[in-house]
Amino acid sequence: MKKAGVSIDERFRRAHPRSEALFRRACAAIAGGLSHDIRHLSPFPIYVDRAQGSRKWDVDGHELIDYWVGHGALFLGHGHPAVRDAIVGQLSRGTHYGACHELEVRWAEQVLKLLPWVDRIRFVGSGTEATLLAMRLARAATGRSKIVKFEGHFHGWHDYAAVGVRPPFDRPVSAGVPQGILEEVLTCPPNDWDAFRLLTFGRNDIAGVILEPGGGSSGTIPTDLGFLTRLREFTRAAGMVLIFDEVITGFRFAPGGAQQRYEIYADLTTLAKIVAGGLPGGAVVGSAPIMDQLAFRDDSAWNREGRVGHAGTFNANPLTAAAGLVTLELLADAQPHAKADRAGQNLRTGMSEVIEKLGVDACVYGESSIINLFLGPHRHGLALEGPASQLDHRLLMGHPNLEAYHQLRCALILQGVDLPLFHGWLSAAHSDEDIERTIRAFGAALRLVQDDATL
Ligand SMILES: Cc1ncc(COP(=O)(O)O)c(C=O)c1O
Protein backbone atom coordinates (compact mmCIF):
# COMPACT_ATOMS: atom_id res chain seq x y z
CA MET A 1 0.00 0.00 0.00
CA LYS A 2 1.31 3.42 -1.01
CA LYS A 3 1.66 6.15 1.59
CA ALA A 4 1.70 9.05 -0.90
CA GLY A 5 2.52 9.79 -4.54
CA VAL A 6 3.04 7.23 -7.33
CA SER A 7 3.54 3.60 -6.29
CA ILE A 8 6.49 1.47 -7.47
CA ASP A 9 4.02 -0.67 -9.38
CA GLU A 10 2.66 2.31 -11.26
CA ARG A 11 6.12 3.74 -11.98
CA PHE A 12 7.25 0.33 -13.20
CA ARG A 13 4.28 0.03 -15.57
CA ARG A 14 4.77 3.55 -16.92
CA ALA A 15 8.48 2.93 -17.56
CA HIS A 16 8.04 -0.46 -19.28
CA PRO A 17 5.12 -0.36 -21.75
CA ARG A 18 6.89 -2.60 -24.29
CA SER A 19 7.79 -5.20 -21.71
CA GLU A 20 4.22 -5.22 -20.44
CA ALA A 21 2.87 -5.67 -23.98
CA LEU A 22 5.34 -8.52 -24.64
CA PHE A 23 4.36 -10.24 -21.42
CA ARG A 24 0.71 -10.03 -22.38
CA ARG A 25 1.54 -11.71 -25.72
CA ALA A 26 3.76 -14.27 -23.95
CA CYS A 27 0.96 -15.27 -21.58
CA ALA A 28 -1.18 -16.22 -24.56
CA ALA A 29 1.59 -18.28 -26.21
CA ILE A 30 4.00 -19.55 -23.53
CA ALA A 31 2.74 -21.56 -20.56
CA GLY A 32 2.76 -19.19 -17.61
CA GLY A 33 4.29 -16.55 -19.89
CA LEU A 34 7.76 -17.62 -18.71
CA SER A 35 10.52 -20.06 -19.61
CA HIS A 36 12.00 -20.34 -16.08
CA ASP A 37 10.16 -19.98 -12.76
CA ILE A 38 12.85 -17.72 -11.34
CA ARG A 39 12.11 -15.07 -13.97
CA HIS A 40 8.68 -14.52 -12.45
CA LEU A 41 8.28 -10.89 -11.40
CA SER A 42 5.21 -9.05 -10.20
CA PRO A 43 3.65 -7.16 -12.00
CA PHE A 44 5.53 -8.45 -15.10
CA PRO A 45 9.12 -9.27 -16.13
CA ILE A 46 11.24 -6.95 -18.23
CA TYR A 47 12.18 -8.04 -21.74
CA VAL A 48 15.83 -7.62 -22.68
CA ASP A 49 17.01 -6.59 -26.10
CA ARG A 50 20.81 -6.89 -25.85
CA ALA A 51 23.68 -7.18 -23.38
CA GLN A 52 27.37 -6.39 -23.20
CA GLY A 53 29.90 -6.60 -20.37
CA SER A 54 28.10 -5.94 -17.07
CA ARG A 55 25.16 -4.20 -18.75
CA LYS A 56 21.98 -5.07 -20.55
CA TRP A 57 19.34 -2.97 -22.28
CA ASP A 58 15.62 -3.65 -22.10
CA VAL A 59 13.11 -3.20 -24.93
CA ASP A 60 11.98 0.12 -23.42
CA GLY A 61 15.50 1.49 -23.86
CA HIS A 62 16.70 1.33 -20.21
CA GLU A 63 20.31 0.45 -19.44
CA LEU A 64 20.71 -1.92 -16.50
CA ILE A 65 23.70 -3.09 -14.48
CA ASP A 66 23.16 -6.83 -14.57
CA TYR A 67 23.56 -9.17 -11.60
CA TRP A 68 22.01 -12.14 -13.40
CA VAL A 69 24.85 -12.47 -15.92
CA GLY A 70 23.21 -15.49 -17.51
CA HIS A 71 21.96 -17.01 -14.21
CA GLY A 72 25.59 -16.96 -13.09
CA ALA A 73 26.94 -18.57 -16.27
CA LEU A 74 28.71 -15.52 -17.72
CA PHE A 75 31.60 -15.16 -15.28
CA LEU A 76 33.52 -13.04 -17.80
CA GLY A 77 30.46 -10.85 -18.46
CA HIS A 78 28.22 -10.61 -21.50
CA GLY A 79 29.82 -10.87 -24.93
CA HIS A 80 33.46 -11.29 -23.90
CA PRO A 81 35.30 -10.74 -27.22
CA ALA A 82 37.31 -13.98 -27.05
CA VAL A 83 34.24 -16.08 -26.19
CA ARG A 84 32.21 -14.38 -28.90
CA ASP A 85 34.99 -14.97 -31.47
CA ALA A 86 35.20 -18.63 -30.50
CA ILE A 87 31.45 -19.07 -30.97
CA VAL A 88 31.37 -17.14 -34.25
CA GLY A 89 34.41 -19.04 -35.53
CA GLN A 90 32.75 -22.36 -34.73
CA LEU A 91 29.42 -21.31 -36.29
CA SER A 92 30.84 -21.41 -39.78
CA ARG A 93 32.40 -24.84 -39.14
CA GLY A 94 29.13 -26.44 -38.04
CA THR A 95 26.94 -26.42 -34.94
CA HIS A 96 26.35 -30.15 -34.53
CA TYR A 97 28.25 -32.99 -36.17
CA GLY A 98 26.37 -35.86 -34.58
CA ALA A 99 29.89 -37.13 -33.99
CA CYS A 100 32.87 -36.85 -31.70
CA HIS A 101 35.13 -33.86 -32.30
CA GLU A 102 38.47 -32.48 -31.16
CA LEU A 103 37.03 -29.50 -29.29
CA GLU A 104 35.20 -31.74 -26.80
CA VAL A 105 38.48 -33.47 -26.00
CA ARG A 106 40.30 -30.17 -25.51
CA TRP A 107 37.40 -28.87 -23.39
CA ALA A 108 37.52 -32.04 -21.26
CA GLU A 109 41.30 -31.76 -20.82
CA GLN A 110 40.97 -28.11 -19.77
CA VAL A 111 38.38 -29.01 -17.10
CA LEU A 112 40.64 -31.76 -15.75
CA LYS A 113 43.57 -29.34 -15.73
CA LEU A 114 41.60 -26.99 -13.47
CA LEU A 115 40.30 -29.86 -11.29
CA PRO A 116 43.44 -32.03 -11.02
CA TRP A 117 41.93 -34.35 -8.36
CA VAL A 118 39.42 -35.58 -10.93
CA ASP A 119 40.00 -38.47 -13.38
CA ARG A 120 37.15 -38.26 -15.89
CA ILE A 121 34.41 -36.02 -17.22
CA ARG A 122 31.12 -36.64 -18.99
CA PHE A 123 29.35 -33.77 -20.69
CA VAL A 124 25.60 -33.27 -20.29
CA GLY A 125 23.08 -30.67 -21.44
CA SER A 126 22.43 -28.71 -18.21
CA GLY A 127 22.91 -28.62 -14.44
CA THR A 128 19.68 -30.53 -13.98
CA GLU A 129 20.99 -33.30 -16.20
CA ALA A 130 24.29 -33.26 -14.32
CA THR A 131 22.68 -33.94 -10.92
CA LEU A 132 20.38 -36.55 -12.45
CA LEU A 133 23.35 -38.41 -13.93
CA ALA A 134 25.44 -38.07 -10.75
CA MET A 135 22.65 -39.64 -8.69
CA ARG A 136 22.37 -42.50 -11.17
CA LEU A 137 26.14 -43.06 -11.07
CA ALA A 138 26.06 -43.12 -7.27
CA ARG A 139 23.25 -45.68 -7.20
CA ALA A 140 24.99 -47.88 -9.77
CA ALA A 141 28.34 -47.69 -7.98
CA THR A 142 26.91 -48.71 -4.61
CA GLY A 143 23.99 -50.93 -5.56
CA ARG A 144 21.91 -48.82 -3.15
CA SER A 145 18.94 -46.61 -3.99
CA LYS A 146 18.57 -43.67 -1.59
CA ILE A 147 20.01 -40.20 -1.97
CA VAL A 148 20.39 -37.79 0.94
CA LYS A 149 19.90 -34.12 0.15
CA PHE A 150 19.79 -31.08 2.40
CA GLU A 151 16.90 -28.72 3.05
CA GLY A 152 17.23 -25.54 1.01
CA HIS A 153 19.82 -26.98 -1.38
CA PHE A 154 18.88 -26.68 -5.05
CA HIS A 155 19.85 -29.26 -7.66
CA GLY A 156 17.69 -28.40 -10.67
CA TRP A 157 14.15 -29.32 -11.55
CA HIS A 158 14.06 -33.10 -12.10
CA ASP A 159 11.88 -35.24 -9.83
CA TYR A 160 14.67 -36.35 -7.44
CA ALA A 161 15.58 -32.70 -6.87
CA ALA A 162 12.02 -31.52 -6.24
CA VAL A 163 11.98 -32.28 -2.53
CA GLY A 164 13.41 -30.31 0.40
CA VAL A 165 13.97 -27.16 -1.61
CA ARG A 166 11.72 -24.58 0.05
CA PRO A 167 9.68 -24.66 3.24
CA PRO A 168 7.70 -26.70 4.08
CA PHE A 169 10.66 -28.95 3.30
CA ASP A 170 8.74 -32.20 3.57
CA ARG A 171 6.63 -31.31 0.56
CA PRO A 172 7.87 -31.23 -3.07
CA VAL A 173 8.16 -27.86 -4.82
CA SER A 174 6.11 -29.15 -7.71
CA ALA A 175 2.95 -31.10 -8.36
CA GLY A 176 3.34 -34.24 -10.45
CA VAL A 177 6.30 -35.83 -8.67
CA PRO A 178 5.70 -39.57 -8.11
CA GLN A 179 5.51 -40.68 -4.48
CA GLY A 180 7.90 -43.54 -5.27
CA ILE A 181 10.62 -41.08 -6.24
CA LEU A 182 10.04 -38.89 -3.20
CA GLU A 183 10.61 -41.95 -1.04
CA GLU A 184 14.06 -42.42 -2.58
CA VAL A 185 15.23 -38.99 -1.42
CA LEU A 186 15.94 -38.47 2.28
CA THR A 187 16.09 -34.84 3.35
CA CYS A 188 18.14 -33.51 6.22
CA PRO A 189 18.47 -30.03 7.78
CA PRO A 190 21.70 -28.40 6.54
CA ASN A 191 24.83 -28.10 8.70
CA ASP A 192 23.21 -30.30 11.38
CA TRP A 193 25.51 -33.20 12.19
CA ASP A 194 23.23 -34.76 14.81
CA ALA A 195 20.29 -34.74 12.40
CA PHE A 196 22.45 -36.28 9.67
CA ARG A 197 23.66 -39.05 11.95
CA LEU A 198 20.13 -39.75 13.13
CA LEU A 199 18.84 -39.89 9.56
CA THR A 200 21.56 -42.24 8.36
CA PHE A 201 21.95 -44.34 11.52
CA GLY A 202 21.72 -48.08 10.91
CA ARG A 203 20.88 -47.69 7.22
CA ASN A 204 22.66 -49.57 4.47
CA ASP A 205 20.59 -48.31 1.56
CA ILE A 206 22.14 -44.86 1.05
CA ALA A 207 23.92 -44.51 -2.29
CA GLY A 208 24.98 -40.91 -2.10
CA VAL A 209 24.80 -37.55 -0.42
CA ILE A 210 24.43 -34.42 -2.53
CA LEU A 211 24.86 -30.79 -1.53
CA GLU A 212 25.94 -27.38 -2.71
CA PRO A 213 29.33 -27.03 -1.01
CA GLY A 214 29.18 -23.22 -1.15
CA GLY A 215 25.85 -23.19 0.69
CA GLY A 216 22.27 -24.10 -0.15
CA SER A 217 20.48 -22.11 -2.86
CA SER A 218 23.54 -20.28 -4.09
CA GLY A 219 24.81 -19.57 -0.59
CA THR A 220 21.48 -18.45 0.89
CA ILE A 221 22.22 -20.96 3.67
CA PRO A 222 25.97 -20.55 4.27
CA THR A 223 28.02 -23.70 4.67
CA ASP A 224 29.57 -24.86 7.90
CA LEU A 225 33.03 -26.06 6.83
CA GLY A 226 33.32 -28.26 9.91
CA PHE A 227 30.15 -30.04 8.81
CA LEU A 228 31.51 -30.43 5.28
CA THR A 229 34.74 -31.95 6.58
CA ARG A 230 32.88 -34.46 8.78
CA LEU A 231 30.55 -35.32 5.93
CA ARG A 232 33.55 -36.05 3.71
CA GLU A 233 35.09 -38.36 6.27
CA PHE A 234 31.83 -40.07 7.18
CA THR A 235 30.66 -40.77 3.60
CA ARG A 236 34.06 -42.21 2.69
CA ALA A 237 33.94 -44.59 5.66
CA ALA A 238 30.30 -45.53 4.99
CA GLY A 239 30.82 -46.22 1.27
CA MET A 240 28.42 -43.44 0.25
CA VAL A 241 29.20 -41.35 -2.81
CA LEU A 242 29.67 -37.70 -1.88
CA ILE A 243 28.37 -35.43 -4.64
CA PHE A 244 29.23 -31.74 -4.64
CA ASP A 245 26.87 -29.76 -6.79
CA GLU A 246 29.17 -27.03 -8.11
CA VAL A 247 26.83 -25.79 -10.81
CA ILE A 248 27.12 -22.32 -9.22
CA THR A 249 30.47 -22.45 -7.44
CA GLY A 250 32.42 -24.40 -10.08
CA PHE A 251 35.08 -22.11 -11.63
CA ARG A 252 33.56 -19.19 -9.64
CA PHE A 253 34.88 -19.72 -6.09
CA ALA A 254 38.31 -20.36 -7.64
CA PRO A 255 39.53 -21.82 -10.95
CA GLY A 256 39.00 -25.17 -9.19
CA GLY A 257 35.69 -24.10 -7.60
CA ALA A 258 34.62 -24.58 -3.99
CA GLN A 259 36.76 -27.71 -3.70
CA GLN A 260 39.94 -25.78 -4.42
CA ARG A 261 38.81 -22.99 -2.07
CA TYR A 262 37.96 -25.33 0.84
CA GLU A 263 40.39 -28.15 0.06
CA ILE A 264 37.61 -30.68 0.59
CA TYR A 265 37.06 -33.02 -2.33
CA ALA A 266 33.97 -34.95 -3.43
CA ASP A 267 33.68 -38.28 -5.25
CA LEU A 268 31.50 -36.74 -7.94
CA THR A 269 31.01 -33.12 -8.91
CA THR A 270 28.24 -31.63 -10.99
CA LEU A 271 29.05 -28.65 -13.19
CA ALA A 272 27.11 -26.34 -15.48
CA LYS A 273 26.86 -22.59 -16.13
CA ILE A 274 30.48 -21.31 -16.26
CA VAL A 275 31.85 -24.63 -17.56
CA ALA A 276 29.81 -24.08 -20.73
CA GLY A 277 30.93 -20.49 -21.29
CA GLY A 278 27.40 -19.06 -21.32
CA LEU A 279 25.89 -21.57 -23.73
CA PRO A 280 23.73 -24.57 -22.71
CA GLY A 281 25.74 -27.38 -21.19
CA GLY A 282 27.06 -29.10 -18.11
CA ALA A 283 29.19 -31.98 -16.91
CA VAL A 284 29.75 -34.59 -14.25
CA VAL A 285 33.32 -35.21 -13.12
CA GLY A 286 34.74 -37.74 -10.71
CA SER A 287 36.99 -40.63 -9.96
CA ALA A 288 37.71 -43.29 -12.59
CA PRO A 289 36.00 -46.20 -10.78
CA ILE A 290 32.69 -44.32 -10.62
CA MET A 291 32.89 -42.52 -13.95
CA ASP A 292 34.08 -45.54 -15.92
CA GLN A 293 30.72 -47.16 -15.25
CA LEU A 294 29.73 -45.15 -18.33
CA ALA A 295 32.31 -46.89 -20.54
CA PHE A 296 31.53 -49.60 -23.06
CA ARG A 297 33.55 -52.81 -22.63
CA ASP A 298 34.24 -55.77 -24.78
CA ASP A 299 31.52 -57.56 -22.82
CA SER A 300 27.89 -57.58 -23.99
CA ALA A 301 26.50 -58.50 -20.56
CA TRP A 302 28.26 -55.49 -19.00
CA ASN A 303 27.15 -53.23 -21.82
CA ARG A 304 23.51 -54.24 -21.47
CA GLU A 305 23.14 -54.72 -17.71
CA GLY A 306 26.13 -53.36 -15.82
CA ARG A 307 26.95 -50.13 -17.58
CA VAL A 308 25.40 -46.77 -16.72
CA GLY A 309 23.59 -45.54 -19.81
CA HIS A 310 23.63 -41.91 -20.80
CA ALA A 311 22.51 -39.97 -23.88
CA GLY A 312 21.65 -36.38 -24.81
CA THR A 313 21.46 -34.85 -28.29
CA PHE A 314 23.26 -31.64 -27.42
CA ASN A 315 25.94 -33.02 -25.07
CA ALA A 316 29.30 -31.37 -25.85
CA ASN A 317 27.94 -29.73 -28.98
CA PRO A 318 30.72 -27.85 -30.81
CA LEU A 319 29.35 -24.36 -30.08
CA THR A 320 29.21 -24.97 -26.34
CA ALA A 321 32.58 -26.71 -26.41
CA ALA A 322 34.12 -23.67 -28.13
CA ALA A 323 32.61 -21.21 -25.62
CA GLY A 324 33.41 -23.42 -22.61
CA LEU A 325 37.01 -24.08 -23.62
CA VAL A 326 37.96 -20.46 -24.17
CA THR A 327 36.16 -19.35 -20.97
CA LEU A 328 38.04 -21.91 -18.89
CA GLU A 329 41.33 -20.92 -20.48
CA LEU A 330 40.68 -17.26 -19.71
CA LEU A 331 39.87 -17.85 -16.04
CA ALA A 332 42.69 -20.30 -15.33
CA ASP A 333 45.04 -17.66 -13.87
CA ALA A 334 42.44 -16.61 -11.23
CA GLN A 335 42.64 -12.95 -12.28
CA PRO A 336 38.90 -12.83 -13.07
CA HIS A 337 38.23 -14.26 -9.61
CA ALA A 338 40.29 -11.58 -7.89
CA LYS A 339 38.29 -8.91 -9.71
CA ALA A 340 34.84 -10.46 -9.25
CA ASP A 341 35.47 -11.33 -5.57
CA ARG A 342 36.63 -7.78 -4.82
CA ALA A 343 33.56 -6.36 -6.59
CA GLY A 344 31.39 -8.76 -4.56
CA GLN A 345 32.96 -7.70 -1.28
CA ASN A 346 32.63 -3.99 -2.10
CA LEU A 347 29.02 -4.43 -3.13
CA ARG A 348 28.10 -6.39 0.00
CA THR A 349 29.81 -3.82 2.22
CA GLY A 350 28.23 -0.85 0.46
CA MET A 351 24.73 -2.33 0.48
CA SER A 352 25.06 -3.29 4.16
CA GLU A 353 25.99 0.30 5.00
CA VAL A 354 22.90 1.54 3.16
CA ILE A 355 20.71 -0.91 5.09
CA GLU A 356 22.26 0.23 8.37
CA LYS A 357 21.79 3.89 7.51
CA LEU A 358 18.13 3.45 6.54
CA GLY A 359 17.40 1.18 9.50
CA VAL A 360 15.71 -1.42 7.30
CA ASP A 361 15.07 -5.00 8.46
CA ALA A 362 17.27 -6.67 5.85
CA CYS A 363 20.74 -8.00 5.35
CA VAL A 364 23.19 -8.58 2.53
CA TYR A 365 25.74 -11.36 2.76
CA GLY A 366 27.52 -13.92 0.62
CA GLU A 367 30.85 -15.40 -0.34
CA SER A 368 33.18 -14.85 -3.28
CA SER A 369 31.28 -13.20 -6.15
CA ILE A 370 27.76 -14.00 -4.89
CA ILE A 371 25.44 -11.55 -3.24
CA ASN A 372 22.60 -12.84 -1.07
CA LEU A 373 19.78 -10.63 0.08
CA PHE A 374 17.45 -11.30 3.00
CA LEU A 375 14.50 -9.04 3.69
CA GLY A 376 13.09 -9.54 7.15
CA PRO A 377 13.90 -9.28 10.83
CA HIS A 378 17.32 -10.93 10.61
CA ARG A 379 18.64 -9.25 13.72
CA HIS A 380 16.31 -11.40 15.79
CA GLY A 381 16.56 -14.67 13.92
CA LEU A 382 19.95 -14.80 12.23
CA ALA A 383 23.53 -14.53 13.24
CA LEU A 384 25.28 -14.47 9.88
CA GLU A 385 28.55 -13.52 11.44
CA GLY A 386 28.36 -16.55 13.76
CA PRO A 387 28.69 -20.27 12.98
CA ALA A 388 26.59 -21.43 10.03
CA SER A 389 25.24 -24.30 12.11
CA GLN A 390 23.29 -21.77 14.17
CA LEU A 391 21.51 -20.20 11.20
CA ASP A 392 17.78 -20.67 10.89
CA HIS A 393 17.59 -22.02 7.34
CA ARG A 394 13.78 -22.08 7.48
CA LEU A 395 13.78 -18.34 8.01
CA LEU A 396 16.47 -17.71 5.37
CA MET A 397 14.56 -19.77 2.78
CA GLY A 398 11.10 -18.74 3.97
CA HIS A 399 11.00 -15.25 2.43
CA PRO A 400 8.16 -14.21 4.70
CA ASN A 401 7.84 -10.85 2.97
CA LEU A 402 7.79 -11.97 -0.66
CA GLU A 403 5.94 -8.84 -1.79
CA ALA A 404 8.84 -6.69 -0.58
CA TYR A 405 11.32 -8.70 -2.68
CA HIS A 406 9.25 -8.06 -5.81
CA GLN A 407 8.84 -4.39 -4.92
CA LEU A 408 12.55 -3.99 -4.30
CA ARG A 409 13.47 -5.72 -7.55
CA CYS A 410 11.11 -3.43 -9.50
CA ALA A 411 12.43 -0.38 -7.64
CA LEU A 412 16.02 -1.42 -8.44
CA ILE A 413 15.16 -1.85 -12.12
CA LEU A 414 13.71 1.68 -12.04
CA GLN A 415 17.11 2.78 -10.70
CA GLY A 416 19.03 0.97 -13.47
CA VAL A 417 19.99 -2.27 -11.67
CA ASP A 418 18.71 -5.79 -12.35
CA LEU A 419 19.31 -7.92 -9.26
CA PRO A 420 17.50 -11.28 -8.92
CA LEU A 421 15.06 -11.50 -6.02
CA PHE A 422 17.17 -13.45 -3.52
CA HIS A 423 20.73 -13.68 -4.81
CA GLY A 424 22.78 -12.32 -7.65
CA TRP A 425 26.14 -12.95 -9.24
CA LEU A 426 29.05 -10.71 -10.10
CA SER A 427 31.37 -11.15 -13.01
CA ALA A 428 34.86 -10.05 -13.91
CA ALA A 429 33.21 -7.39 -16.08
CA HIS A 430 31.70 -5.51 -13.10
CA SER A 431 33.67 -2.30 -12.58
CA ASP A 432 34.16 -0.09 -9.52
CA GLU A 433 31.80 2.37 -11.15
CA ASP A 434 29.13 -0.36 -11.50
CA ILE A 435 29.44 -1.12 -7.81
CA GLU A 436 29.23 2.53 -6.74
CA ARG A 437 26.20 3.11 -8.97
CA THR A 438 24.54 -0.03 -7.67
CA ILE A 439 25.01 1.01 -4.04
CA ARG A 440 23.46 4.41 -4.78
CA ALA A 441 20.62 2.74 -6.70
CA PHE A 442 20.04 0.33 -3.82
CA GLY A 443 19.65 3.25 -1.39
CA ALA A 444 17.16 4.97 -3.68
CA ALA A 445 15.26 1.73 -4.30
CA LEU A 446 15.06 0.89 -0.59
CA ARG A 447 13.66 4.37 0.11
CA LEU A 448 11.01 3.80 -2.57
CA VAL A 449 10.07 0.48 -0.98
CA GLN A 450 9.94 2.07 2.48
CA ASP A 451 7.73 4.74 1.01
CA ASP A 452 5.45 2.03 -0.41
CA ALA A 453 5.25 0.61 3.12
CA THR A 454 6.24 -2.92 2.13
CA LEU A 455 9.36 -2.83 4.31
C1 LIG B 1 23.31 -25.65 -7.54
C2 LIG B 1 22.52 -25.87 -8.79
N1 LIG B 1 22.37 -27.11 -9.25
C3 LIG B 1 21.69 -27.37 -10.38
C4 LIG B 1 21.10 -26.35 -11.09
C5 LIG B 1 20.34 -26.65 -12.34
O1 LIG B 1 21.05 -26.19 -13.44
P1 LIG B 1 20.30 -25.92 -14.83
O2 LIG B 1 19.48 -24.69 -14.65
O3 LIG B 1 21.43 -25.74 -15.82
O4 LIG B 1 19.49 -27.11 -15.12
C6 LIG B 1 21.23 -25.03 -10.64
C7 LIG B 1 20.62 -23.93 -11.40
O5 LIG B 1 20.63 -22.80 -11.03
C8 LIG B 1 21.94 -24.78 -9.45
O6 LIG B 1 22.06 -23.55 -8.96
The ligand as an SDF file (V2000), in Angstrom:
LIG
                    3D

 16 16  0  0  0  0  0  0  0  0999 V2000
   23.3150  -25.6450   -7.5380 C   0  0  0  0  0  0  0  0  0  0  0  0
   22.5190  -25.8690   -8.7900 C   0  0  0  0  0  0  0  0  0  0  0  0
   22.3700  -27.1150   -9.2500 N   0  0  0  0  0  0  0  0  0  0  0  0
   21.6860  -27.3740  -10.3760 C   0  0  0  0  0  0  0  0  0  0  0  0
   21.0990  -26.3530  -11.0940 C   0  0  0  0  0  0  0  0  0  0  0  0
   20.3380  -26.6540  -12.3380 C   0  0  0  0  0  0  0  0  0  0  0  0
   21.0500  -26.1940  -13.4400 O   0  0  0  0  0  0  0  0  0  0  0  0
   20.3040  -25.9210  -14.8310 P   0  0  0  0  0  0  0  0  0  0  0  0
   19.4840  -24.6890  -14.6460 O   0  0  0  0  0  0  0  0  0  0  0  0
   21.4290  -25.7450  -15.8180 O   0  0  0  0  0  0  0  0  0  0  0  0
   19.4850  -27.1140  -15.1150 O   0  0  0  0  0  0  0  0  0  0  0  0
   21.2280  -25.0320  -10.6440 C   0  0  0  0  0  0  0  0  0  0  0  0
   20.6160  -23.9300  -11.3980 C   0  0  0  0  0  0  0  0  0  0  0  0
   20.6270  -22.7970  -11.0300 O   0  0  0  0  0  0  0  0  0  0  0  0
   21.9440  -24.7830   -9.4520 C   0  0  0  0  0  0  0  0  0  0  0  0
   22.0550  -23.5470   -8.9620 O   0  0  0  0  0  0  0  0  0  0  0  0
  1  2  1  0
  2  3  1  0
  2 15  2  0
  3  4  2  0
  4  5  1  0
  5  6  1  0
  5 12  2  0
  6  7  1  0
  7  8  1  0
  8  9  2  0
  8 10  1  0
  8 11  1  0
 12 13  1  0
 12 15  1  0
 13 14  2  0
 15 16  1  0
M  END
$$$$
